[in-house]
């Protein structure tokens, strides 16, 4: 390939590009942390250089799509590729409309539109994407493509209908199968109908699933009780996909830091603004006030996590999107994961969500974990292949223990103590760790979350930084 990279590719990224770059449809089944976004951007640039496309439509979950626009494209798209890149927003202001209109100017640039997958459940989003596709020779991309695995979802139907208007199609995900092999049907149908040899989901299911009729409330339904012919299915996938796990990429950097963006719910936004402006917030008849700078900062972050402690001592929950985003992340990564949360309330919520979503077992390690169980829990996580998740607080579990069975660590919420952050990161970065490590922070957009994580990663002591006159600028 006669192509000048902006950022140097790793060996597995070159392999992915060599296998795929000129193909009309392809699946990058690359685990989180292996750099599939860079591969996709280089692929698009190669096609642009060869006169094959002049449009790129990237569809990603709401926690990810802004990162394409703000970080991935500026970092990896070669400077010689003149482009116009626009981020979709449902609320179209005059300024946003001017930005969107630049996508339809006839010129030689690569026109890039980044949209959140949720927009394809709306007529406005579908109509705009359709207009974009009709104006360009386009590559259409679904990042975290399991978001279209549900055959009955409106967004799945709309995206698959629009796919026929794109010249090139790509799907990206680290875990194409989150629940069952049946997850693959719609993802592959987006790439090309009948790609797996079946025009109907039901004939596909008949081939690869063992079904049983069961009665629920007088209603007879068929549910899968097992799967078959999976070697055949795997062979079909290999013809148009590249699969790589982080543990197989020996040239990756030792540590990779990533973030997932979360938006505040309307209730959170209202409370956050009240607390930020007046150090006073009210919700469902409960009041919350603060007397000191650090207490105000703590209350702000509690709100971003979806709860707060009222002045009367009661714990109040707030509707939020954090748990949903955590589950999305856990569905994308392979192997064992350490999950840290700053608040005990968050640990409880995480445990409840994992019980509901995953079959794999977990252990906890926080203030309410009995002392007699703590060492047993470490041993189980390290040695039991069926124990996938370690859930705890850095205050309790961030010191002195070894968790090298995992190479992925998720910070559901952060504290303000630099030492606790550094110590908790080191639980997977110890003797015995042979794999590249990935650290993922969940961050509420436009809140103290962003500055806390930025400060911690820059090794800044937050308590010292925000004292005195710097507070208002900081929050």
C-alpha positions as CSV (number, residue, x, y, z in Angstrom):
1,X,0.0,0.0,0.0
2,X,1.5,3.3,-1.1
3,X,0.1,5.3,1.8
4,X,1.5,7.8,4.3
5,X,0.3,7.1,7.8
6,X,-0.2,10.0,10.2
7,X,0.3,7.7,13.2
8,X,2.4,4.6,13.0
9,X,0.3,1.4,12.8
10,X,1.0,-1.7,14.8
11,X,1.5,-5.0,13.1
12,X,-2.1,-6.2,13.7
13,X,-3.5,-3.0,12.3
14,X,-1.5,-3.4,9.1
15,X,-2.8,-6.9,8.8
16,X,-6.4,-5.6,9.2
17,X,-5.8,-3.0,6.5
18,X,-4.2,-5.3,4.1
19,X,-7.1,-7.8,4.4
20,X,-9.8,-5.2,4.0
21,X,-9.1,-1.8,2.5
22,X,-10.5,-2.4,-1.0
23,X,-13.4,-4.7,0.0
24,X,-16.9,-3.4,-0.3
25,X,-17.8,-4.8,3.1
26,X,-15.8,-5.9,6.1
27,X,-16.0,-6.5,9.8
28,X,-13.3,-5.4,12.3
29,X,-13.9,-7.7,15.2
30,X,-11.1,-6.1,17.2
31,X,-11.1,-5.9,21.0
32,X,-11.3,-2.6,22.7
33,X,-7.8,-1.1,23.1
34,X,-6.4,-2.7,19.9
35,X,-7.0,0.5,17.8
36,X,-9.8,-0.4,15.4
37,X,-10.7,3.3,15.1
38,X,-7.4,4.0,13.5
39,X,-7.7,1.1,11.1
40,X,-11.1,2.4,10.0
41,X,-9.8,6.0,9.5
42,X,-6.8,4.8,7.5
43,X,-9.1,2.5,5.4
44,X,-11.3,5.5,4.6
45,X,-8.3,7.7,3.7
46,X,-7.0,5.0,1.4
47,X,-10.3,4.8,-0.4
48,X,-10.5,8.6,-0.7
49,X,-6.9,8.8,-2.1
50,X,-7.9,6.2,-4.7
51,X,-11.0,8.2,-5.7
52,X,-13.4,5.6,-4.4
53,X,-15.3,7.7,-1.8
54,X,-15.8,11.3,-0.9
55,X,-18.1,10.7,2.1
56,X,-17.8,8.9,5.4
57,X,-20.7,8.3,7.7
58,X,-19.7,7.1,11.2
59,X,-22.5,5.8,13.4
60,X,-21.6,5.1,17.0
61,X,-23.3,5.0,20.5
62,X,-23.9,8.3,22.2
63,X,-21.0,7.6,24.6
64,X,-18.6,7.2,21.7
65,X,-19.6,9.2,18.6
66,X,-18.2,12.6,19.9
67,X,-14.8,11.0,20.5
68,X,-14.6,10.1,16.8
69,X,-15.1,13.8,15.9
70,X,-13.0,15.3,18.6
71,X,-10.2,12.8,19.0
72,X,-9.9,9.9,16.6
73,X,-10.3,11.8,13.3
74,X,-7.9,14.7,14.2
75,X,-5.4,12.2,15.6
76,X,-5.3,9.6,12.8
77,X,-6.6,11.2,9.5
78,X,-3.5,12.1,7.4
79,X,-2.9,15.8,6.9
80,X,-3.1,15.5,3.1
81,X,-6.7,14.4,3.3
82,X,-8.6,17.7,3.1
83,X,-11.9,17.2,4.9
84,X,-14.9,18.7,6.5
85,X,-16.1,16.9,9.7
86,X,-19.4,17.6,11.4
87,X,-21.0,16.2,14.5
88,X,-24.7,15.5,14.4
89,X,-26.9,17.1,17.1
90,X,-30.6,16.6,17.4
91,X,-31.2,20.2,18.4
92,X,-30.2,22.1,15.3
93,X,-29.3,25.7,16.0
94,X,-28.5,28.2,13.3
95,X,-24.8,27.6,13.8
96,X,-25.3,23.8,13.7
97,X,-27.3,24.1,10.5
98,X,-24.4,26.1,8.9
99,X,-22.0,23.3,9.9
100,X,-24.3,20.6,8.6
101,X,-24.8,22.5,5.3
102,X,-21.0,22.3,4.6
103,X,-21.4,18.6,4.2
104,X,-23.4,19.2,0.9
105,X,-21.0,21.5,-0.8
106,X,-19.6,20.0,-4.0
107,X,-15.8,20.0,-3.7
108,X,-12.9,17.6,-3.5
109,X,-12.8,17.2,0.3
110,X,-13.7,14.1,2.3
111,X,-17.0,14.9,3.9
112,X,-17.4,13.2,7.3
113,X,-20.6,13.0,9.3
114,X,-20.5,11.5,12.9
115,X,-24.0,10.4,14.2
116,X,-25.2,8.7,17.3
117,X,-27.0,5.4,16.7
118,X,-30.0,6.6,18.7
119,X,-30.6,9.2,16.0
120,X,-31.7,6.5,13.6
121,X,-34.8,5.9,15.7
122,X,-36.0,9.4,14.7
123,X,-37.3,10.6,11.3
124,X,-35.0,13.7,11.5
125,X,-31.9,11.6,11.9
126,X,-32.9,9.1,9.2
127,X,-33.8,11.8,6.7
128,X,-30.5,13.7,7.2
129,X,-28.4,10.5,6.9
130,X,-30.3,9.6,3.7
131,X,-29.7,13.0,2.2
132,X,-26.0,12.7,3.1
133,X,-25.7,9.3,1.5
134,X,-27.5,10.4,-1.7
135,X,-25.0,13.3,-2.2
136,X,-21.7,11.3,-1.8
137,X,-19.9,8.2,-2.7
138,X,-19.9,7.0,0.9
139,X,-18.4,4.6,3.3
140,X,-20.9,3.8,6.0
141,X,-19.6,2.6,9.4
142,X,-21.2,1.1,12.5
143,X,-19.0,1.4,15.5
144,X,-19.9,-1.0,18.3
145,X,-22.2,-2.8,15.9
146,X,-24.0,-4.9,18.5
147,X,-26.2,-1.8,18.8
148,X,-28.0,-3.0,15.7
149,X,-28.3,-6.7,16.8
150,X,-32.0,-6.4,17.7
151,X,-33.8,-7.2,14.5
152,X,-37.0,-5.6,15.7
153,X,-35.5,-2.3,16.8
154,X,-36.5,0.8,14.7
155,X,-32.9,2.0,14.4
156,X,-31.7,-1.5,13.2
157,X,-34.3,-1.5,10.4
158,X,-33.5,2.1,9.4
159,X,-29.8,1.6,9.3
160,X,-30.0,-1.6,7.3
161,X,-32.3,0.1,4.8
162,X,-29.9,3.0,4.4
163,X,-26.9,0.6,3.9
164,X,-27.8,-0.1,0.3
165,X,-27.0,3.6,-0.5
166,X,-23.4,3.3,0.6
167,X,-20.6,2.0,-1.6
168,X,-18.5,0.6,1.2
169,X,-19.7,-0.7,4.6
170,X,-17.8,-1.6,7.8
171,X,-18.8,-2.8,11.2
172,X,-16.5,-2.5,14.3
173,X,-16.9,-4.3,17.6
174,X,-14.7,-6.2,20.1
175,X,-17.6,-8.5,21.0
176,X,-19.8,-9.3,18.0
177,X,-21.6,-11.9,20.1
178,X,-22.8,-10.6,23.5
179,X,-25.7,-12.9,24.2
180,X,-25.8,-15.6,21.5
181,X,-24.6,-16.3,17.9
182,X,-27.9,-15.0,16.7
183,X,-26.6,-11.5,17.5
184,X,-24.6,-11.8,14.2
185,X,-27.5,-11.8,11.8
186,X,-28.4,-8.1,11.6
187,X,-24.8,-7.0,11.9
188,X,-23.9,-9.0,8.9
189,X,-27.0,-8.1,7.0
190,X,-26.0,-4.5,7.3
191,X,-22.7,-5.4,5.5
192,X,-24.6,-7.3,2.8
193,X,-27.9,-9.1,2.7
194,X,-27.6,-12.9,2.7
195,X,-23.9,-12.6,3.6
196,X,-24.4,-15.6,6.0
197,X,-26.4,-17.5,3.5
198,X,-29.8,-16.7,4.8
199,X,-32.3,-14.0,3.7
200,X,-34.5,-14.7,6.8
201,X,-33.5,-14.4,10.4
202,X,-35.7,-17.4,11.1
203,X,-33.9,-19.7,8.7
204,X,-30.7,-18.5,10.1
205,X,-31.9,-19.3,13.6
206,X,-33.1,-22.7,12.5
207,X,-29.6,-23.5,11.2
208,X,-27.6,-22.4,14.2
209,X,-30.0,-22.5,17.2
210,X,-31.7,-25.4,19.0
211,X,-35.2,-24.1,19.8
212,X,-37.8,-25.2,22.3
213,X,-41.5,-24.1,22.6
214,X,-42.4,-22.9,26.1
215,X,-45.5,-21.4,27.6
216,X,-45.5,-18.1,29.4
217,X,-48.8,-16.9,30.8
218,X,-50.8,-19.0,28.3
219,X,-48.7,-17.8,25.4
220,X,-46.5,-20.2,23.5
221,X,-43.0,-18.9,22.4
222,X,-39.9,-20.4,21.0
223,X,-36.6,-19.8,22.9
224,X,-33.1,-21.0,22.1
225,X,-31.8,-23.7,24.5
226,X,-28.5,-24.3,22.7
227,X,-26.5,-23.7,19.5
228,X,-25.2,-25.9,16.7
229,X,-23.1,-25.7,13.5
230,X,-20.9,-23.0,15.1
231,X,-17.8,-24.2,13.2
232,X,-19.6,-23.6,10.0
233,X,-20.7,-20.1,11.1
234,X,-17.1,-19.3,12.2
235,X,-15.8,-20.3,8.8
236,X,-18.3,-18.0,7.1
237,X,-17.3,-15.0,9.3
238,X,-13.6,-15.5,8.5
239,X,-14.2,-14.7,4.9
240,X,-15.1,-11.1,5.6
241,X,-13.7,-10.3,9.0
242,X,-10.6,-9.8,11.1
243,X,-10.5,-10.9,14.7
244,X,-7.8,-9.9,17.2
245,X,-7.7,-9.8,21.0
246,X,-5.6,-7.4,23.0
247,X,-3.6,-10.3,24.5
248,X,-2.4,-11.3,21.0
249,X,-1.0,-7.8,20.2
250,X,2.5,-8.0,21.6
251,X,3.5,-4.6,20.2
252,X,0.8,-2.6,21.9
253,X,1.9,0.0,24.5
254,X,2.0,-1.2,28.0
255,X,-0.9,1.1,29.1
256,X,-3.8,2.6,27.1
257,X,-6.1,5.1,28.7
258,X,-9.6,5.6,27.2
259,X,-12.8,7.4,28.2
260,X,-16.5,6.9,27.7
261,X,-18.7,10.0,27.7
262,X,-22.0,10.0,29.5
263,X,-24.7,12.7,29.2
264,X,-26.5,14.0,32.3
265,X,-30.2,13.2,32.6
266,X,-32.5,16.2,32.8
267,X,-32.9,15.6,36.6
268,X,-29.1,15.4,37.0
269,X,-28.6,18.6,34.9
270,X,-31.0,20.6,37.0
271,X,-29.5,19.5,40.3
272,X,-25.9,19.9,39.0
273,X,-26.6,23.5,37.9
274,X,-28.3,24.3,41.2
275,X,-25.4,22.9,43.2
276,X,-22.8,24.5,41.0
277,X,-24.3,28.0,41.2
278,X,-25.7,28.1,44.7
279,X,-24.2,25.2,46.6
280,X,-27.9,24.2,47.2
281,X,-30.0,21.7,45.4
282,X,-33.5,20.2,45.9
283,X,-34.9,17.0,44.5
284,X,-38.2,15.2,45.4
285,X,-38.7,17.5,48.4
286,X,-35.2,16.8,49.8
287,X,-32.6,19.5,50.2
288,X,-28.8,19.3,49.9
289,X,-26.5,22.1,51.0
290,X,-22.7,22.4,51.3
291,X,-20.5,24.5,53.6
292,X,-17.0,24.0,52.1
293,X,-15.3,23.9,48.7
294,X,-14.4,20.2,48.9
295,X,-17.9,19.3,50.1
296,X,-19.4,21.1,47.1
297,X,-17.1,19.3,44.8
298,X,-18.1,16.0,46.4
299,X,-21.8,16.7,46.0
300,X,-21.3,17.7,42.4
301,X,-19.7,14.4,41.6
302,X,-22.4,12.4,43.6
303,X,-25.0,14.0,41.3
304,X,-23.0,12.9,38.2
305,X,-23.1,9.3,39.6
306,X,-26.9,9.4,40.1
307,X,-27.4,9.9,43.8
308,X,-26.9,12.3,46.7
309,X,-27.0,12.4,50.4
310,X,-29.7,14.9,51.6
311,X,-29.3,17.1,54.6
312,X,-31.5,14.8,56.6
313,X,-29.1,11.9,56.0
314,X,-31.3,10.0,53.5
315,X,-29.8,8.7,50.2
316,X,-31.6,9.9,47.1
317,X,-31.3,8.3,43.7
318,X,-31.4,10.3,40.5
319,X,-32.2,8.9,37.0
320,X,-28.9,8.6,35.1
321,X,-27.1,6.9,32.2
322,X,-24.0,5.6,34.0
323,X,-24.9,2.0,34.6
324,X,-26.1,1.6,31.0
325,X,-22.8,2.9,29.7
326,X,-20.8,0.5,32.1
327,X,-22.8,-2.5,30.7
328,X,-22.0,-1.3,27.2
329,X,-18.3,-1.2,28.0
330,X,-18.3,-4.6,29.7
331,X,-20.0,-6.1,26.6
332,X,-17.2,-4.8,24.4
333,X,-14.2,-6.2,26.3
334,X,-13.0,-9.8,26.6
335,X,-11.7,-11.5,29.7
336,X,-11.7,-10.4,33.3
337,X,-12.3,-6.8,34.4
338,X,-11.6,-4.8,37.6
339,X,-14.3,-2.2,38.3
340,X,-13.6,0.6,40.8
341,X,-16.3,2.9,42.2
342,X,-15.8,5.8,44.6
343,X,-19.1,5.4,46.4
344,X,-20.5,2.3,48.1
345,X,-23.8,3.2,46.6
346,X,-22.3,2.8,43.2
347,X,-20.8,-0.6,44.1
348,X,-24.3,-1.8,45.0
349,X,-25.7,-0.6,41.7
350,X,-22.9,-2.2,39.7
351,X,-23.5,-5.6,41.5
352,X,-27.2,-5.4,40.7
353,X,-26.6,-4.6,37.1
354,X,-24.0,-7.4,36.6
355,X,-26.3,-10.0,38.2
356,X,-29.0,-9.0,35.7
357,X,-26.9,-8.8,32.6
358,X,-24.2,-11.4,32.8
359,X,-24.0,-15.1,33.6
360,X,-20.4,-14.8,34.7
361,X,-19.8,-14.6,38.5
362,X,-18.1,-11.7,40.3
363,X,-16.6,-10.9,43.6
364,X,-16.7,-7.7,45.6
365,X,-14.0,-5.9,47.8
366,X,-15.2,-2.8,49.6
367,X,-16.1,-1.6,53.0
368,X,-19.0,-4.0,53.5
369,X,-17.1,-7.0,52.3
370,X,-16.5,-9.2,55.4
371,X,-12.8,-9.4,56.3
372,X,-13.0,-13.2,56.3
373,X,-14.1,-13.1,52.6
374,X,-11.6,-10.6,51.2
375,X,-8.7,-12.9,50.6
376,X,-11.0,-15.6,49.3
377,X,-12.5,-13.2,46.8
378,X,-9.0,-12.2,45.5
379,X,-8.1,-15.9,45.1
380,X,-11.3,-16.7,43.3
381,X,-10.9,-13.8,40.9
382,X,-7.3,-14.8,40.2
383,X,-7.8,-18.5,39.8
384,X,-11.5,-19.2,38.8
385,X,-12.0,-18.8,35.1
386,X,-15.7,-18.3,35.6
387,X,-15.2,-15.3,37.9
388,X,-15.0,-12.4,35.5
389,X,-15.6,-9.2,37.5
390,X,-13.9,-7.7,40.5
391,X,-16.0,-4.9,41.9
392,X,-14.6,-2.6,44.7
393,X,-13.6,0.8,46.0
394,X,-10.0,2.1,45.7
395,X,-10.3,3.1,49.4
396,X,-10.5,-0.6,50.4
397,X,-9.1,-2.6,47.5
398,X,-6.6,-0.2,46.0
399,X,-3.6,-1.1,48.1
400,X,-1.4,-4.1,48.3
401,X,-3.5,-6.8,46.4
402,X,-2.7,-8.4,43.1
403,X,-5.3,-8.6,40.4
404,X,-3.2,-9.6,37.4
405,X,-5.8,-12.0,36.1
406,X,-7.3,-8.9,34.5
407,X,-5.7,-6.5,32.0
408,X,-8.7,-4.2,31.8
409,X,-9.7,-1.7,34.6
410,X,-12.9,0.5,34.5
411,X,-13.3,3.5,36.8
412,X,-17.1,3.8,37.2
413,X,-16.4,6.9,39.3
414,X,-13.3,8.6,40.7
415,X,-12.3,10.0,44.0
416,X,-10.0,13.1,44.4
417,X,-7.1,11.3,46.0
418,X,-4.1,11.0,43.6
419,X,-2.5,8.3,45.7
420,X,-5.6,6.1,45.7
421,X,-5.8,6.5,41.9
422,X,-2.2,5.5,41.4
423,X,-2.3,2.7,43.8
424,X,-5.6,1.3,42.3
425,X,-4.2,1.4,38.8
426,X,-1.2,-0.7,40.0
427,X,-3.4,-3.6,41.0
428,X,-3.2,-5.0,37.5
429,X,0.2,-3.6,36.8
430,X,2.3,-5.9,38.9
431,X,4.7,-8.8,38.5
432,X,3.0,-11.5,36.6
433,X,1.2,-9.2,34.2
434,X,2.2,-10.1,30.7
435,X,-0.5,-8.3,28.7
436,X,-1.1,-4.7,27.6
437,X,-3.4,-3.0,30.0
438,X,-6.4,-0.8,29.3
439,X,-7.9,1.8,31.7
440,X,-11.3,3.2,30.9
441,X,-12.9,6.2,32.7
442,X,-16.7,6.8,32.6
443,X,-17.1,10.6,32.4
444,X,-20.1,12.8,32.5
445,X,-19.8,15.5,29.8
446,X,-19.2,19.1,30.9
447,X,-19.0,18.3,34.6
448,X,-16.3,18.0,37.3
449,X,-15.8,14.4,36.1
450,X,-13.8,15.7,33.2
451,X,-11.5,17.8,35.3
452,X,-11.1,15.2,38.0
453,X,-9.9,12.6,35.5
454,X,-7.7,15.0,33.6
455,X,-6.0,16.1,36.9
456,X,-5.5,12.6,38.1
457,X,-4.0,11.5,34.8
458,X,-1.7,14.5,34.9
459,X,-0.8,13.5,38.5
460,X,-2.2,16.7,40.0
461,X,-3.4,16.9,43.6
462,X,-7.0,18.0,43.2
463,X,-7.5,19.2,46.8
464,X,-4.5,21.6,46.5
465,X,-5.5,22.8,43.0
466,X,-9.0,23.9,43.8
467,X,-8.5,25.7,47.1
468,X,-9.2,29.4,47.2
469,X,-9.9,31.6,44.2
470,X,-9.5,28.8,41.7
471,X,-12.7,27.0,42.7
472,X,-15.2,28.7,40.3
473,X,-13.0,28.3,37.3
474,X,-12.4,24.7,38.2
475,X,-16.0,23.6,38.5
